[in-house]
Amino acid sequence: MFTTEMLPIVIIVLIIQLSILIWCIRKVLINKGMSKAQKVFWISVLLVVQVIGIIVFLMATRKKPVNATVKDMGNGFDENIQTSIFLGLFYAFSFLMFVVVYANPNNVWIISLLSITTILMVIIHSYKDKMNKVFRYMLPYILVLLITAVQYISITEEYGFIILITVAVIIIEYPLSYSKVFYWIPLGMFLIGSLVKMYSVHSEIPSDYIVEFVLINSLTYIFVTGGFYFAKRQLVMNNYLQYLMSELKSKTQELEEASILKERNRIAREIHDTLGHTLTGAIIQLEVAKQLVHASPEKAEASIQKTQDITRNGFNDVKRAIKALRPIMIEENTLGDGLKLLFERMERDYDYSVDNDVTLPDNISDDLKISVYRVVQELITNSMRHGEANEMKISIEHQFDTLRINCHDNGKGCSSIKEGNGLAGIRERVINLGGHVDFSSQVNKGFGAIIYIPL
């Protein structure tokens, strides 16, 4: 039966209910992902069903959490989840609050204490990020003191569920680390308040009854509030796992994009090395043919024929490089044999002499084999194209798990080295292998390079 004493509590609950309803309707109206029909539907549900409708709406429109925070649901979770849990507990508390007020008619103290408790619960949920930290962490103790006071001055003794709901609200709204410290304090205050009240009313209380009372209430408290604690911890861990999955997906996508970019660069480098080497030789032969076209047509024709062979072989190299990204010279040979064939072709096709001393280990990986071959090939190409050299001395040796490449040509040299695509490609290859490269050159004294590559 409704009494005038209940009016303050009714007004407080109605104001809170109306505020939550307005907040939810506003979320519907500003939601850009909803159609007009969906907005009309949800507003109708909120106005008709109200309490249940609000909770259903919040759960239906929640977002997946993607925050790494694992200490507090407020920062690590979607706002709708925490609000839904809080509202469920708040409405259960309001129902029990009316029961308590009805069982204690005309008790202004109980009405006042419960009204203050209700307001503090809303403050804890709504303003936790805006209030002073010390005050925020003092509020749970104030709540428990208020509920304990209500229990002490009430004419009835059935207040266990209000204590449980109050503690559940605190567990949901505060970090897990705080809940561990605070967890046993409400139980102790409840038991002490109950026993003090019993002794003040009854002169003698059987010890068996006291043991039974303490045991039953302690077990109930542990199971109910412990259930809320572990449920929150599970939600927190689920949030963290979803965050990790989101991060893993993001990192995987970044790695895929990086792999694609790396592969593009490698393809571009392979084609550059092959085409550069081929076209350089073709240009040299065409220059020879140009000079001999009138003086010695037979030699000019032979030079043109050689240019055709060089171009045809280079075209096949490009096709094979695109297809498998492996130089034809070493596809079915060792690195040593591939380099030997390269040097022989330079002598035969380009009149470029390579004085070499190559000593290689047996356990070179395929990737390293290709990279070393391309580095040597580009060194020769750069020497021919930019240094106008026709001879190079090169030595390759390994010692202390390191491959050392040392070369020097007889080209025109330069006073300062500007790294174009060729030299930049050499440096990039060597750095990707964890190695080091030094270029050197002087005018009329050729060009040199020393490269160290860890095996």
Secondary structure, DSSP 8 states (H G I E B T S, - for coil): ---GGGHHHHHHHHHHHHHHHHHHHHHHHH-TTS-HHHHHHHHHHHHHHTHHHHHHHHHHT---------S-HHHHS-HHHHHHHHHHHHHHHHHHHHHHHHHSTT-HHHHHHHHHHHHHHHHHHHSTTTS-HHHHHHHHHHHHHHHHHHHHHSS----HHHHHHHHHHHHHHS-HHHHHHHTHHHHHHHHHHHHHHHHHH-S---HHHHHHHHHHHHHHHHHHHHHHHHHHHHHHHHHHHHHHHHHHHHHHHHHHHHHHHHHHHHHHHHHHHHHHHHHHHHHHHHHHHHHHTTT-HHHHHHHHHHHHHHHHHHHHHHHHHHHH---HHHHSS-HHHHHHHHHHHHHHHH--EEEEEE---S---HHHHHHHHHHHHHHHHHHHHTT--SEEEEEEEEETTEEEEEEEE-S---SS----HHHHHHHHHHHHTT-EEEEEE-TTS-EEEEEEEE-
